[in-house]
Amino acid sequence: MKYTFIVPVYNGEKYIDRCLKSLLNQTYKNFEIIIINDGSTDNSESILDDYQKKHSQIKVIHQKNKGLSASRNLGIKKAIGDYLLFVDVDDYISDQTLAFIETKVSKPWDLIKFNWTSNQKELDINLKEDKVSNGSDAISYLINKKEVFEMAVLYAYNKEYLEKTNFSFKENRYHEDFGLIPITILKSTQILLTSKNLYYYDQDVIGSITNNDDYDKTLKKACDVLEFYKDVKKELLNLHIPNLEAVELLKSYNANAVLKKRKTLKKADKKIYNNKIVDLKVLEDLYTKTFRAKLKKKYLKFLLKNTL
């Protein structure tokens, strides 16, 4: 088997047809589809079972609700493809996705990155041609170009590479892509960056993991980003990356993410969060290329005034 699509589903009855048709309609046919039904309470289970009966490429696994990361991890364990691709059920892909990737895999890349299109806006794609890179140079390039790169759905993954690097999504955390994909890129010795738009991201889906009004989730997301900030910083100490710019850029990228999440919190929680920011010395990681020095100094004074 050349490719495996891994599709986690939770209450996706409205979007299953659109998603699975985009996979089944691939012009390149050597693939399997592993679907993890993550304890759906709508009609997803019966719809998926019908698809499995009609299409030999589809394998459906039903489990109690464990979350997106656990579903993806189970899909990885069950996959037999040489390359793995993640697709969220409320999104869809080009029918040329595998045909395009197949033209690139004469060399066994660790990762092949492609691009995405949002239904809400046209994206300014900076990368106009293929770029061959190692992981640290890729990080520098993508952050400097302000490319979206931490979404797990934007890559084809060499399964041997995932096994070699003990790739696994952190379970029971939001923003699992943010905490894992940059490090996975950094560890890569051969990554292919392409400009091809293959993934269609639906930002209008109500109730999706990126679109909800639940403040408890908002608070947990902020706390999880802080935990990932700590995890990534620890990983960077162990990796001994020679490209110092890549390290500084990624630290700053993560620090900015922490500060951005701080803005989503209510006043009392924001003060507690401020304390954590100061204790972890997050502001020391702000790199002048991505965060102006004067603003950094101003921000530090503001935080010190607004801690408990």
C-alpha positions, 0 to 999 in steps of 0.5 A: 500500500502506497498511501494511507489517509487517516480521518478522525470523525466526531459528529461529522454526519454533515461533512462525511460525504464531502470529505470521503468523496474527495478521497475516493475520487483520487486519480491515483488509486493505490491507497487506503482510508482509515476512519476513526469514529471517535464516539460520535453521537449523531448518525456518523456511525451508520454512514461510515459503516455504509461506506465501509460496505461499499468501498474496499479501501475503507476501514472504519474503527469505532471507539469511545470518545478519546479526542482528536490526538488519540484518534490520529494515533490509533490511525497511525498504528493501523496504517500500512501505507508508505506515506500517511496523510491526515484529513479532518472530516469537515475538510476535503482535498483535491482529487489530484493530491496523491497523483501530485505527491506521487510525482515527488516520491522518487526520493524517499522524503521524510516529509512533503509539505503542500499548501491549503486554501481557506473558504474564507479568504484567498491565501498569499502563498509565498512559496512559488516553487519546490524547495528541498531542505533539511528541517532547521533550514525549513523552519527558518524559511517558513517562519520568515515567510510567515507560512502556515506550517504547524497544521498536521494536515499539510504534510505527507509523512513517510511512515518509516520516518515517523517510527524512527522519531517516535512520532505521537500526538499528545493526547488530551490537549488542544493545539496538538499540531502546534506542539508536535509538527515544528519539532518533527520538521526540525528532526527531518534531514530531507523535507520537500516544500511545495507550493501546490494547494491541495487541502481545503480548510472549512473555517465556517464549520460551527462546533469544530475544534477551532471554532467554539464559544466555550470559555472552558475550552478557551482557557484549556487551549491557553494552558495547553499552548503554555505546556507545549511551549515548555515541551518544545523548549525542552526538546530544543535543548536536546536536539543540538540544532546547528542552525541557531536562527531556526532555534531562535525563530521557533522559540520566538514563534512559540512565545508569540503564541503564548502571548496571543492566547493570553489575550483570549482570557478573562481578567482573573485568569489573565493575571494567573497566566501573566504570572506563568509567563513571567516565571517561565521567562517567555519574553526572553524568547521573543526574537527581534525579527518577530517582535520589536525590542521596544514593544518587548520592553513595554510588554514586560513592564505591563506584565509585571504590573498585572501579575498577582 
